[in-house]
Every structure is written in structure tokens, then in C-alpha cells.
Amino acid sequence: MNVSLAQQRVVVLGTGGTIAGRASSAADGVGYTAAQVTVQDLLASIPAYEGLALDVEQVAQVDSKDMTLGVWQTLARRLAFHLARPDVGAVVVTHGTDTLEETAFFLQCVLDAQKPVVLTCAMRPATALVPDGPQNLVDAMVLARHPGTCGVLIVCAGRVHGAGEVAKAHTYRLDAFDSGDAGPLATVGEGLVRQFRAWPEPSGLLKPGAPAWDRVMNAHELPGVVVLTSHADADATQVNALLDHSASHPASAVRGMVVAGTGNGTVHARLEEALSRAQEQGVRVVRTTRCAAGPVIPHAGQVLTDVRQLSPVKARIALALELLGE
């Protein structure tokens, strides 16, 4: 049965975060408690949502700094279920800002999102004098219902970002997210989407029922991958401690290391020597950069494999999923 865009339903999944936060005072934008307001109550407070064909579901209620693999798995399962429904045109997900870029990247890796999956958030709690969550939710709905939209997207403060490039770039500003050199994919304003670049091609290779999907969805935890940072006067202390732990606790052994290098992914000589020893002992090591913008450009003579465009936290997810398949 073919359903027109105007007739298609939008599913809204809540996971908590600041957008669902409460503070004791409307003037308090920092000392709030995240994940207190249900997604049903959030939507009920927004007149623009009245009359729309919506399905609403509370998938989780967490402060996103405490995000876990279990929440990701539950969210991915519910997304896969709803995206497969012929009467559903898009899914909107409310989420905290702290790990939004990680959740979005995980979903991009595991979902074949031919329909739009729009994550949105807030920098101020729902009890703020002027909360930003309601406008972000309205913009998310506009984007979700825009013809041709697809892939895993993030909308915040009127800017639309792709899951591959987006990063939280500011601690408190309402426009907290950035896409580096690539820039936003689009903007949303006054009910209109202004598109600058093509929507991301769905990159998820896992589908429900496939062995790779089952492997990710049934995992009790991701393979141990840690993120290290190269800096002035760095040494082998952390790497040695991790290798010692792995030798004495094989059940929780570290299987991968991501090093956030300086500049073009360069790594302090002492740290690089330790990471090379880790590689010799079977640990997968990849390097990226701690710089907020710009890829790692490879060149001859590099000891450690680079991951080009990925930030350290996204490189960790990519490596962990790769190790899970080995």
C-alpha cells in the first residue's frame, strides 16, 4: 500500500537528556536534572504538533552522559521496527547533547536509513524561562516531513548536520553543534528547509535478521576500545597499564586503542613506541586528531593506521564494531 507523504505517520522516540530536564528555578540553566519529562509531555506542550499523525514512545530516560550500549541497542531495534512500517515516513528522536554525536554515528553505522531519522535536543532544560527544546522539536518535525530527506540527521538551533561530521563544539551556547569544514547540510527556519548539500547516503550495512545485525544487537558489551590523547611530555604509562590489565584480566582485555594525535595525527615519540608495542601484542591501534576540524592526511612512514575523517569518539565506535565482527 502506497501512502502519500502527507498521510505518513511520524514516530517520536524519547531517550531523555536536557530537553527533558527539570530545574528548581526557571533561571537555572546549569543545575538541572536531565531526563525528567516524558516525551509525551514534551509534545503536548507544543501547539504545532496538534493534529499531526504521530506515534510516541519513551525508549529510555537517561542523561546522555550516561549513555550505554544497551540503550543504543534498544533504540536501534525500535528504529528498525518503525522504519520498516509502510505507514511511517520518518522517526524523530529526542536526545541529550553530550553524546548525541556518538549515538547518531552508531545509528548511521547499523541502520539502513532510507527514511529520515532526525535526532534533536536542547541546551536548556524544559523548565527554563525560554527553553530551546520546543523550537528544536518543531524544526525536527519540519525536517522529517520534508520531501526527499533521508539518513541519520541532527537538527539543533536551526542547523541540520549529518551524523558523520557533527560534533558538540560549545559547552553552553544554544547553537552548540558544528560540522567542521563540511558545514551544515541545511537549515530549518519558519517551517522551511534550505538545503546546501546532499543528504547523506544510508551507510548502515546491518539489517534485522542478518548475522551482523544479530551480533551487534545481542552483544552484552562492545569490545574494549580506549581513547588516548597525545600531548606534550606524553609517555607510555597509560598504554603499559592497559597492557598489564589485559594480561591479568583477559575477559576484559583491551582490544583496540584510538590515539587522538596532535595536528595531522602526529603522536609523541614515547607514546608512539608504546602503541607500536601494543600492536605487536595484537591490539588494534588507529590514530586520528584532537583538532576540532580537518582530516588526518596520510603520508609515507606512518607507524599507525589513520582513520581520516573520524573524530576520536567516532573512531572508537567504528573500531569496536569492526572488532565485534572478527
N, C-alpha and C positions, 0 to 999 in steps of 0.2 A: 504493500500500500504506500503510495507516494503522498507525503504530507508537505504542504506548502510551508515556506519559511514563516509566514505569519501564523500558521496553525501549530507549528512545532513548539514543544514544551522546552523550558529551560529548567535544569536541575540546579539547585543551590546546595552545596555541601559545606557545612561548618566544621572548622577544626580548632576554633578558639582564637588566641592571640590578643593583641592590644585592641583590635577592632571590637572585641567582645569584652573589653576590660572595664573595671569599675574603680573609682577612687572615692574617698570620703568627701572630697570637695571638688566642685566644678573647676576650681582654679588649679588643681593638682594634675599636671600632665606627666609627672615622673613617678610619683609614689603610689601608683595604682596597682591593682592585682589583675593580671591578664586572665582571659578565658572565664568570664563570669556570666556573660549574657548569652542566651541561646541564639542560634542563627534565626530561629522563628521570630523571636522578639526583635532582633535587628531589622528584619524585613518588614515587620508590622509597623515599624516607626517611620517607614519611608513611603510617602504617598505615591511616588512614581511606580511602585511595584504593584499597586492595587489593580486588579483586573487582568494581570498577566497570568498566563498558563505556567504555573510553577509547581515543581516538586521540591520539597525542602527536607533536608536530612542532616542531623547532627552526627557526623562521623567520629569526631573526637572533641575534647575540650581541654586544650593544653596551651601553656605558654610555649611559644615556638622555640625558645632557647633549649627547652627540654624535649625537642623532637626525637622520636625513636624510629627504628626500622619497623616496629610493629604498627605504628600509626601510618607510616608510608605504605605498608602492605595493605592495610585496611582501606586507605584512601584509593590506592591503585585498583583494588578489586571493585570498589563501588563505582569508580570512574569507568572501568571496563564494562561493567554491567550496564550503566546508564548510556554510555556512548553507543552500545550495540542496539539500543532501543530505536526502532524506526521513527517513533513519535517525538524523540528528543533531538533538538537541534544543537544544543551546547550545554556545557556544565560550567558553573561559576563556583569557585572555591574561596571561602574566607580563610585567612591565614595570618599568623603573626609575621612581623617584618624580619626578625632576627635570622631565621633560617629559611626564609621564603625562597631565596635563590637556590638553595640546596634541594628543597622539595620540588621546585619546578624542574630542576635539572634531572632529578631522579625520575620524575614522571615522564619527561621527554625521552629518557633512556629506555623506559619499559613500556610505554604506551604507543600504540599506533593511532595517534590522534588525528584522524581525518576530519573531525569536527573540532570546534574551538573548545579548549579547556582554559578558562580565564581565572587566574588567581588574583585576588585583591586583598587589601589590608588597610591598616590605619596606623598613623604615628601618634594619634591622641586617643585616649580611651573613650568609650561610648558616653561616659558621664561628663566629658569635657564641656566647657562653656560653648565652644564651637568645634565639635568633633568633625574629623575629616572622613571617617568611615562611610557615612551615608552617601556623600558625593562619589567616593570611590566605588561603592556598590552600584550606584546609578550608572556610572561610566562603564563598569564591568558588564552590566546588562546591555548597554548600547553596543559594546564591542561584540558580545556574544551573539547578538541578533543581526550583526552587520553581514550582508551577503558576502560569501567567499572566504570569511575568516576561518582559519584552521590552525592547528598546532597548539602547543602549550605556551601561553602568553601571560604576562603580568601587566596589570594596569594600576597605576598609582599617581595621584596628583595630575591626572590628565595625560600622562605619558604611557605609551604602550611599549613593553620590552619583550624580547624573545628570551626563552629560558636559557639558551646557550650563552648569551652575553651579559645578562643582567647581574648586578651586584649592588648590595646595600652600600652606599657611598657616604652617608651622613648619619650622625648619631641622633639628631632630633628634628631636622628640617622636614616639612611635610613632603617635599619632593626629594625623598631620601634615596631613590634608586637611579642608577646610571648604567648605560650600556657601552661605556668606553668609546673607542674610536668609531665604532659602528653607529652609535647614536640610536635613538628610539626608532621603533618600527613605524609608529604612528602616534597621533594624539587624538584625544577624545574631548570634545567641548560642545556645550549647548546641544547635546544629542546627536552630534555628527562625528564621524570618524574621518580623519585626514591621514591617509596612508602615504608613507615616504618610501618604504622598502617592501619587498615581497614577504608574505607571511612565511615562517619557517616551514620547510618540508618536514612532515612527520618522520622522526628518526627512530622511534621505538621499534625494535625488532621482535619484541615479545608479545605473544598473543595468548589469551586464555586457552589452556589445554596443551599448548606447546611445551616441550621439555624445559626450555629455557625459562619460560614463564613460571612453571611449577617450581623450578629450582629457586627462583628469587622469592616467590610468594610463600614457599614452605621453609625458607631458611630461618633458623632461630636467631641468627646474627650474621652480619656481614663479615667477611674475612678481615682480620686485623690489619688496618692500614692507618698509619700515623702521619701527621703533617709536621714537618720540622722547618725551621727558618734559618737561613744563612745570614750571618751578621758579622760585624767587626769582632775579632777575637773569639770567633766560634771555635769549638773543639769537638772531640769525639765522645764527650761524656754521655750525652743522651743516646747516641747510637749504641755505645758499649752497654749501657744499662738495658736497652731494649733487647739486644742480642743475648745478654745474660738471662734476662727474664724468659726469653723464648727457649733457651737451652734447659732451664729448670722447670718451665711450665709449658710443655708442648701443646697442651689443649688450648691455650690462649696465646700461642706464638704469634708474633708479628710477621705477617706475610708480605707486607708492602710498606714502602716509605715514600712519601711525597716531600720533596725539598723545595721550599719557596726561596729561590735564589735571589741574589741582588741583580739589578739591571737586567741584562739579557740572559737571565737564568744562571749567572755565574755563582759558584759555590766556593766558600773559603777552603783553602788547601787542606787544612786539618779535618774539616768536616767531610770534604770530598773523599779523602783517603779512607775514612771510616765507612762511608757509604759504599765505596768500592769493595771493602771487605764484606759488608753486608750482602752485596750482590753475589760475591763468591760463595757465600753460605746459603744461597738460594732465595734471598729476599728480593722481591721486585722493587726496583728503585726508579722513580721518574722525577724529573725536575720541571719546575715552572718558575714563575717570577713573583716576587712580593710587590712589584709595581702594580698600581691600580689599572693602568692602561698599557696596551701594546702587547703583541705576542712575543714568544721566545723564538728567535730566528736561529735555526741550527747552523752549525758550521763544523768543519773538519776538526778532528781531535777531541771531540767531547766524549767524556767517560760515561756520562749518564744520559739516558734517553730523555728527550724533551716531549712535552705534551702540547706544544704550540700555543693554542688559544685559551686553554682551560686555566681557571683560577685554581689556587691550591685546594680549596674545599671541593670544587667540582672534579678536580683531578683525583681526589681521594675516592669519590663516589664511582667514577669511571673505572679506576683500578680495582676497587673492591668488587664491582660487578663482573669485571673480567676474570678476577681470581676465583669468583664463585663458580664460574663455568669451567674451571680447569680441574 
